């Protein structure tokens, strides 16, 4: 017999799928944010953003680095997942519009990679983090599921 609450709960394999998506997409974003901040540095990422035609490159370059690093780590942990996903999806939409769309679809410079990351972030925005996350644990403790 199923209750209304159990019928609304996603199957365990969906929660596992969301965990895999969160962790892999989160690692990719965090690695790119780390690279921007600690390999290229503020000046280097600002210069790269200037060459790509980004507005206010000395501000937006490091800002995007922080969004990707912290947002990626948030996805891995499943903490503030929807908020992180919004920032990361907007980051990827900006990258598509400002940089990658002109190069077509395929890598290395086309939209395929950033479009895939955007889709992952948008999926997590729509679904939430799933059961295997800090978001779920916090919601369970507060009774607000």
C-alpha positions as a LaTeX table, in Angstrom:
\begin{tabular}{lrrr}
\hline
Residue & $x$ (\AA) & $y$ (\AA) & $z$ (\AA) \\
\hline
Unk1 & 0.00 & 0.00 & 0.00 \\
Unk2 & 1.40 & 3.39 & $-0.96$ \\
Unk3 & 0.65 & 6.61 & 0.81 \\
Unk4 & 0.49 & 9.97 & $-0.88$ \\
Unk5 & 3.87 & 10.93 & 0.63 \\
Unk6 & 5.62 & 7.76 & $-0.53$ \\
Unk7 & 4.13 & 8.09 & $-4.01$ \\
Unk8 & 5.71 & 11.55 & $-4.31$ \\
Unk9 & 9.13 & 10.35 & $-3.15$ \\
Unk10 & 11.47 & 9.55 & $-6.04$ \\
Unk11 & 12.77 & 6.02 & $-6.39$ \\
Unk12 & 16.18 & 5.33 & $-4.76$ \\
Unk13 & 17.84 & 4.99 & $-8.16$ \\
Unk14 & 16.71 & 8.52 & $-9.04$ \\
Unk15 & 18.38 & 9.76 & $-5.86$ \\
Unk16 & 21.54 & 7.86 & $-6.85$ \\
Unk17 & 21.36 & 9.41 & $-10.32$ \\
Unk18 & 21.09 & 12.89 & $-8.81$ \\
Unk19 & 24.05 & 12.11 & $-6.57$ \\
Unk20 & 26.18 & 11.08 & $-9.55$ \\
Unk21 & 25.10 & 14.15 & $-11.53$ \\
Unk22 & 25.75 & 16.50 & $-8.60$ \\
Unk23 & 29.18 & 15.10 & $-7.78$ \\
Unk24 & 30.51 & 14.90 & $-11.34$ \\
Unk25 & 29.16 & 18.29 & $-12.46$ \\
Unk26 & 30.25 & 19.81 & $-9.16$ \\
Unk27 & 33.80 & 18.49 & $-9.52$ \\
Unk28 & 34.06 & 19.88 & $-13.06$ \\
Unk29 & 32.83 & 23.32 & $-11.99$ \\
Unk30 & 35.02 & 23.37 & $-8.86$ \\
Unk31 & 38.10 & 22.38 & $-10.88$ \\
Unk32 & 37.49 & 25.15 & $-13.41$ \\
Unk33 & 36.91 & 27.68 & $-10.63$ \\
Unk34 & 40.11 & 26.54 & $-8.88$ \\
Unk35 & 42.02 & 26.89 & $-12.13$ \\
Unk36 & 40.71 & 30.41 & $-12.70$ \\
Unk37 & 41.53 & 31.59 & $-9.18$ \\
Unk38 & 44.69 & 29.73 & $-8.25$ \\
Unk39 & 46.40 & 28.79 & $-11.52$ \\
Unk40 & 45.64 & 31.81 & $-13.70$ \\
Unk41 & 45.11 & 34.21 & $-10.78$ \\
Unk42 & 42.96 & 37.31 & $-10.77$ \\
Unk43 & 45.10 & 39.16 & $-13.31$ \\
Unk44 & 45.35 & 36.16 & $-15.63$ \\
Unk45 & 41.65 & 35.37 & $-15.61$ \\
Unk46 & 40.82 & 39.05 & $-15.99$ \\
Unk47 & 43.11 & 39.22 & $-19.02$ \\
Unk48 & 41.55 & 36.11 & $-20.53$ \\
Unk49 & 38.06 & 37.52 & $-20.00$ \\
Unk50 & 39.17 & 40.78 & $-21.64$ \\
Unk51 & 40.40 & 38.87 & $-24.72$ \\
Unk52 & 37.04 & 37.08 & $-24.90$ \\
Unk53 & 35.18 & 40.39 & $-24.79$ \\
Unk54 & 33.55 & 39.89 & $-21.39$ \\
Unk55 & 32.23 & 43.05 & $-19.72$ \\
Unk56 & 34.29 & 44.35 & $-16.76$ \\
Unk57 & 36.78 & 41.49 & $-17.15$ \\
Unk58 & 38.86 & 42.27 & $-14.06$ \\
Unk59 & 35.69 & 41.89 & $-11.98$ \\
Unk60 & 33.74 & 39.24 & $-13.88$ \\
Unk61 & 36.72 & 36.90 & $-14.35$ \\
Unk62 & 37.46 & 36.40 & $-10.65$ \\
Unk63 & 33.73 & 36.50 & $-9.81$ \\
Unk64 & 33.08 & 33.63 & $-12.21$ \\
Unk65 & 36.01 & 31.77 & $-10.65$ \\
Unk66 & 34.39 & 32.06 & $-7.22$ \\
Unk67 & 30.95 & 31.10 & $-8.57$ \\
Unk68 & 32.40 & 27.98 & $-10.20$ \\
Unk69 & 34.57 & 26.96 & $-7.24$ \\
Unk70 & 32.01 & 27.55 & $-4.49$ \\
Unk71 & 29.03 & 26.50 & $-6.60$ \\
Unk72 & 30.80 & 23.31 & $-7.63$ \\
Unk73 & 31.67 & 22.47 & $-4.01$ \\
Unk74 & 28.06 & 23.18 & $-3.02$ \\
Unk75 & 26.83 & 20.73 & $-5.67$ \\
Unk76 & 29.23 & 18.02 & $-4.47$ \\
Unk77 & 27.93 & 18.42 & $-0.91$ \\
Unk78 & 24.34 & 18.91 & $-1.97$ \\
Unk79 & 24.18 & 22.12 & 0.05 \\
Unk80 & 22.14 & 25.06 & $-1.23$ \\
Unk81 & 21.93 & 23.08 & $-4.44$ \\
Unk82 & 19.24 & 25.09 & $-6.19$ \\
Unk83 & 20.95 & 28.40 & $-5.40$ \\
Unk84 & 24.30 & 27.07 & $-6.63$ \\
Unk85 & 22.61 & 25.66 & $-9.74$ \\
Unk86 & 21.11 & 29.05 & $-10.62$ \\
Unk87 & 24.51 & 30.74 & $-10.43$ \\
Unk88 & 26.22 & 28.00 & $-12.42$ \\
Unk89 & 23.51 & 27.87 & $-15.10$ \\
Unk90 & 23.72 & 31.66 & $-15.54$ \\
Unk91 & 27.51 & 31.35 & $-15.72$ \\
Unk92 & 27.20 & 28.81 & $-18.55$ \\
Unk93 & 24.51 & 30.82 & $-20.38$ \\
Unk94 & 26.86 & 33.82 & $-20.29$ \\
Unk95 & 29.72 & 31.68 & $-21.60$ \\
Unk96 & 27.52 & 30.41 & $-24.42$ \\
Unk97 & 26.32 & 33.86 & $-25.46$ \\
Unk98 & 29.58 & 35.78 & $-25.00$ \\
Unk99 & 32.15 & 33.23 & $-26.13$ \\
Unk100 & 31.10 & 29.84 & $-27.46$ \\
Unk101 & 28.08 & 30.41 & $-29.73$ \\
Unk102 & 30.21 & 32.04 & $-32.43$ \\
Unk103 & 32.39 & 28.91 & $-32.63$ \\
Unk104 & 29.51 & 26.56 & $-33.44$ \\
Unk105 & 28.55 & 23.39 & $-31.64$ \\
Unk106 & 31.64 & 21.18 & $-31.37$ \\
Unk107 & 34.65 & 21.38 & $-29.06$ \\
Unk108 & 37.17 & 22.70 & $-28.50$ \\
Unk109 & 35.53 & 26.13 & $-28.65$ \\
Unk110 & 31.89 & 25.37 & $-29.51$ \\
Unk111 & 28.94 & 25.22 & $-27.15$ \\
Unk112 & 28.75 & 21.46 & $-26.53$ \\
Unk113 & 30.73 & 21.38 & $-23.26$ \\
Unk114 & 29.22 & 24.49 & $-21.67$ \\
Unk115 & 25.75 & 23.49 & $-22.89$ \\
Unk116 & 26.13 & 20.10 & $-21.16$ \\
Unk117 & 27.23 & 21.77 & $-17.92$ \\
Unk118 & 24.32 & 24.20 & $-18.21$ \\
Unk119 & 21.90 & 21.28 & $-18.66$ \\
Unk120 & 23.31 & 19.58 & $-15.57$ \\
Unk121 & 22.92 & 22.74 & $-13.50$ \\
Unk122 & 19.38 & 23.33 & $-14.80$ \\
Unk123 & 18.44 & 19.72 & $-14.02$ \\
Unk124 & 19.58 & 20.17 & $-10.42$ \\
Unk125 & 17.73 & 23.48 & $-10.23$ \\
Unk126 & 14.52 & 21.71 & $-11.27$ \\
Unk127 & 14.92 & 18.52 & $-9.23$ \\
Unk128 & 16.87 & 19.59 & $-6.19$ \\
Unk129 & 19.76 & 17.63 & $-4.72$ \\
Unk130 & 17.99 & 14.35 & $-3.97$ \\
Unk131 & 17.98 & 12.25 & $-0.84$ \\
Unk132 & 21.76 & 11.82 & $-0.58$ \\
Unk133 & 22.57 & 15.45 & 0.15 \\
Unk134 & 23.00 & 17.94 & 2.96 \\
Unk135 & 19.92 & 19.77 & 1.66 \\
Unk136 & 17.81 & 16.65 & 2.31 \\
Unk137 & 19.38 & 16.05 & 5.71 \\
Unk138 & 18.73 & 19.65 & 6.82 \\
Unk139 & 15.16 & 19.56 & 5.49 \\
Unk140 & 14.53 & 16.25 & 7.27 \\
Unk141 & 15.77 & 17.60 & 10.57 \\
Unk142 & 13.64 & 20.72 & 10.32 \\
Unk143 & 10.60 & 18.72 & 9.22 \\
Unk144 & 10.27 & 20.83 & 6.06 \\
Unk145 & 10.46 & 18.21 & 3.32 \\
\hline
\end{tabular}
